[in-house]
Amino acid sequence: MELWWVLALAAAGFVAATSNAAVGIGGGLLVMPILSLWFPPRLAVAYTIPMFFASTLVIAWRYRGQVDRRFLAWLVPGVFMGIAAGSWFLRAASPVVVRWVMVVTAVFFV
């Protein structure tokens, strides 16, 4: 992997972790649209998903005793449906459409 890739991903990880710690959002709303400006959206997703997965595991471990299991049971099916729909969309849509959806979603939530 080239040095500029490593630096870009490290910067994205720092921004995502800092914003996630500060306001509870970060990866999907900040890093993905920013990285998709320079990289194809599929690569931006592929390179950042391991980072988000690792940070989610740390957060889950930190709050393991404070989880409402009934709410979690209600939430998990929607998470899996979202993963399936997002995976299908990422494969089916053109990079331009994916980039626009990322930007519109980020602007909507901001």
Secondary structure as GFF3:
##gff-version 3
##sequence-region A 1 110
A	DSSP	alpha_helix	3	23	.	.	.	ID=ss1
A	DSSP	pi_helix	27	31	.	.	.	ID=ss2
A	DSSP	alpha_helix	32	38	.	.	.	ID=ss3
A	DSSP	alpha_helix	41	62	.	.	.	ID=ss4
A	DSSP	three_ten_helix	64	66	.	.	.	ID=ss5
A	DSSP	alpha_helix	69	92	.	.	.	ID=ss6
A	DSSP	alpha_helix	95	109	.	.	.	ID=ss7
###
